[in-house]
Amino acid sequence: MSEKVSLIHITPNAESIVAYCARVSSPHQDNPEYSKLLTYCIKHGHWSVFEMAGMCLEIETSRAIAQQVLRHRSFHFQEFSQRYAEVVDVNIYEARRQDLKNRQNSISDMSDDDRIWFQNVQQDMKDNAIVVYKEALKRGIAKEQARMLLPLSTKTRMYMHGTVRDWIHYIQVRSDVSTQKEHRDIAEQAKTIFCKELPVIAKALGWISISNDESYHP
């Protein structure tokens, strides 16, 4: 898998912070039990409380997939600069057949011959692109111009920061099968981190199994 996601930071005690802010009008704001409250907020669409905490992830992907991620404009991003630093690698991706019924979908049923061909031509393109890119730098051509020789599969790295509410929406949208597989891989890894760091909220969303007694009435 070319796409890798890791945690940079998350609001300390994020779930308790969300619950504390959700109880702004309650005399029991310091109540340490909050799982039923957060479940209630999600069930009834009280999403604003989940803006009170945030999480930042590091994403390693290609320039092509990064453009899809960057469309989520509620997030804040810092991305590897090809103008400032030298590019070191280009990703190799699998061959998938075009879905003739859905122009935004692809299907993993290519023949071995086509898979190998696609991998080989990518490797040749990668090798040639890196050679001419480095030659351009050697000739004194600026990095911001030399990068024009590189393909969309060039590796990049970014930091993606958003509120818990942002991440809920992103994971829900980009985990769907309509999302390109490589981008879906990013969303699934983000979901794994989310579930680990925010287990109560993840349970309320149905991302982790939940007990039957999670009812709450304000």
Buried (B, 14 or more C-beta within 10 A) or exposed (E): EBBEBEBEEBBEEBBBBBBBBBBEEEEEEEEEEBBBBBBBBBEEEBBEBBBBBBBBBBBBBBBBBBEBBEEBEEBEBEBBEBEEEEBEBBBBBBBBEEEEEEEEBBEEEBEEEEBEEBBEEBEEBBEEBBEEBBEBBEEEBEBEEBBEBBBEBBBBEBBBBBBBBBBBBBBEEBBEEEBBBBBBBBBBBBBBBBBEBBBBBBBBBEBBEBEEEBEBEE
